[in-house]
Amino acid sequence: MLRMPGKVHFQFANGAMKGKAFVFDVHDTFIFGRAEDCHARHAEDDTLVSRHHFLVEVNPPAARRAPARLRACATSAASTARW
């Protein structure tokens, strides 16, 4: 698949969300976990995944997992993300 420069693409390769994709073309955050405010939600009863499991800061064409001190702000970030 041809990718356009300046965008970040996330796509689940397996599991319940296999094939689900997220595309970012501006600075944003992406939160994965079980909580309702997460962009990609895992099953609520799966305790192997925390409520706010990880946060990725996206600033195309780059993306990075946020440091632990920023992950604590996942709820605030979710409320301001453009979804």
C-alpha positions as CSV (number, residue, x, y, z in Angstrom):
1,M,0.0,0.0,0.0
2,L,1.3,3.4,-1.0
3,R,1.6,5.9,1.9
4,M,1.4,9.6,1.5
5,P,4.3,11.5,3.2
6,G,3.3,13.6,6.2
7,K,0.8,11.1,7.6
8,V,1.1,8.5,10.4
9,H,-0.9,5.3,10.0
10,F,-1.7,2.9,12.8
11,Q,-3.4,-0.4,11.9
12,F,-4.2,-3.4,14.1
13,A,-2.6,-6.5,12.7
14,N,-4.5,-9.1,14.8
15,G,-7.0,-9.5,17.6
16,A,-10.5,-8.2,18.0
17,M,-9.5,-4.9,16.2
18,K,-7.7,-6.6,13.3
19,G,-7.8,-4.3,10.3
20,K,-9.0,-1.2,12.2
21,A,-6.9,1.8,11.1
22,F,-6.2,5.3,12.4
23,V,-4.7,8.0,10.2
24,F,-3.1,11.2,11.5
25,D,-2.1,14.2,9.4
26,V,-1.8,16.8,12.3
27,H,-0.3,16.8,15.8
28,D,-2.5,14.7,18.1
29,T,-2.6,12.0,20.7
30,F,-3.7,8.4,20.5
31,I,-4.8,6.5,23.7
32,F,-5.3,2.7,23.9
33,G,-6.9,1.0,26.8
34,R,-10.2,-0.2,28.3
35,A,-11.6,3.2,29.5
36,E,-14.4,4.9,27.6
37,D,-12.3,7.9,26.8
38,C,-9.7,5.8,24.8
39,H,-9.6,6.1,21.0
40,A,-9.0,2.4,20.6
41,R,-10.8,0.4,23.3
42,H,-10.0,-3.1,24.4
43,A,-12.5,-5.4,26.0
44,E,-13.6,-4.0,29.4
45,D,-13.2,-7.4,31.2
46,D,-9.6,-8.0,29.9
47,T,-7.5,-7.1,32.9
48,L,-4.2,-7.6,31.0
49,V,-4.9,-4.2,29.4
50,S,-5.1,-1.2,31.8
51,R,-7.8,1.5,31.6
52,H,-5.2,3.8,29.9
53,H,-2.7,1.3,28.7
54,F,-0.5,3.6,26.5
55,L,-0.5,7.0,24.9
56,V,1.2,7.8,21.6
57,E,2.0,11.4,20.7
58,V,1.6,11.8,16.9
59,N,3.3,14.7,15.1
60,P,3.5,13.6,11.4
61,P,5.5,12.2,10.0
62,A,6.8,11.0,13.5
63,A,5.1,9.2,16.4
64,R,6.4,8.2,19.8
65,R,5.1,6.6,22.9
66,A,4.7,9.3,25.5
67,P,6.9,9.3,28.6
68,A,5.3,7.9,31.9
69,R,4.7,11.4,33.2
70,L,2.5,12.2,30.2
71,R,0.6,9.0,30.3
72,A,-0.8,10.0,33.6
73,C,-2.6,12.8,31.7
74,A,-4.4,10.3,29.3
75,T,-7.8,11.4,30.4
76,S,-7.1,15.0,29.7
77,A,-5.6,14.3,26.4
78,A,-8.5,12.2,25.3
79,S,-10.9,15.0,26.0
80,T,-9.0,17.4,23.7
81,A,-8.2,14.9,20.8
82,R,-10.0,15.4,17.6
83,W,-12.1,12.2,17.2
